Amino acid sequence: MINYVKLCYKFFGNTSKSIRGYFLDIREDLQKANMNYTLDEYISTSLFTTAVTFVVECVLLAFIFGILLRNIFSSIFLSLTLSL
């Protein structure tokens, strides 16, 4: 079984390397918390978790609004708007 952090780094590793300059102050906090993650792994995990949550939330909200409103375009628009 693949480790969650490795999976996140596989998808968002290059992105985390390109934006790591904005998060250099987090490195000290990771060390103080005795977390065994590099800064790039931490950023990748954050980005991946956010992306998965966004997709799942959009699908669920579109389903719920589709049942309530019975209009596919309104339900998709509302789900995207609320998820953002």
C-alpha positions as CSV (number, residue, x, y, z in Angstrom):
1,M,0.0,0.0,0.0
2,I,1.3,3.4,-0.9
3,N,1.8,6.0,1.8
4,Y,-0.6,9.0,1.7
5,V,2.3,11.5,1.8
6,K,4.1,9.8,-1.0
7,L,0.9,9.8,-3.1
8,C,0.4,13.5,-2.4
9,Y,4.1,14.3,-3.3
10,K,3.7,12.3,-6.5
11,F,0.9,14.5,-7.7
12,F,1.9,17.9,-6.2
13,G,5.7,17.6,-5.7
14,N,6.6,19.9,-8.6
15,T,4.0,22.5,-7.5
16,S,5.2,22.4,-3.9
17,K,8.8,23.0,-5.1
18,S,7.8,26.0,-7.1
19,I,5.8,27.7,-4.3
20,R,7.9,26.6,-1.3
21,G,9.4,30.2,-1.0
22,Y,6.1,31.4,0.4
23,F,6.1,28.8,3.2
24,L,9.6,28.9,4.5
25,D,8.4,30.1,8.0
26,I,6.5,26.8,8.4
27,R,9.7,24.8,8.3
28,E,10.5,25.9,11.9
29,D,7.0,24.9,13.1
30,L,7.4,21.5,11.5
31,Q,10.6,21.0,13.4
32,K,9.2,22.2,16.7
33,A,6.2,19.8,16.3
34,N,8.6,16.9,15.7
35,M,6.8,16.1,12.4
36,N,8.9,13.9,10.1
37,Y,7.9,15.7,6.9
38,T,9.9,17.9,4.7
39,L,8.4,21.3,3.7
40,D,7.7,20.0,0.2
41,E,5.9,16.9,1.6
42,Y,3.8,19.1,3.9
43,I,2.8,21.5,1.1
44,S,2.0,18.6,-1.2
45,T,-0.2,17.0,1.4
46,S,-2.0,20.3,2.0
47,L,-2.7,20.8,-1.7
48,F,-3.8,17.3,-2.4
49,T,-6.1,17.2,0.6
50,T,-7.6,20.5,-0.5
51,A,-8.1,19.3,-4.1
52,V,-9.8,16.1,-3.0
53,T,-12.1,17.9,-0.5
54,F,-13.1,20.4,-3.2
55,V,-14.0,17.6,-5.7
56,V,-16.0,15.5,-3.2
57,E,-17.8,18.6,-1.9
58,C,-18.7,19.7,-5.4
59,V,-20.2,16.3,-6.2
60,L,-22.1,16.0,-3.0
61,L,-23.5,19.5,-3.2
62,A,-24.5,19.2,-6.8
63,F,-26.3,16.0,-5.9
64,I,-28.1,17.6,-3.0
65,F,-29.1,20.7,-4.9
66,G,-30.1,18.6,-7.9
67,I,-32.6,16.9,-5.7
68,L,-33.8,20.1,-4.0
69,L,-33.9,22.4,-7.0
70,R,-34.5,19.9,-9.9
71,N,-32.4,22.1,-12.1
72,I,-29.0,20.7,-13.2
73,F,-27.4,24.0,-14.2
74,S,-28.4,25.8,-11.0
75,S,-27.3,22.9,-8.9
76,I,-23.8,22.8,-10.5
77,F,-23.4,26.5,-10.3
78,L,-24.4,26.6,-6.6
79,S,-22.1,23.6,-5.8
80,L,-19.1,25.2,-7.5
81,T,-19.8,28.6,-5.9
82,L,-20.3,27.2,-2.4
83,S,-17.3,25.0,-2.7
84,L,-15.0,27.8,-3.7
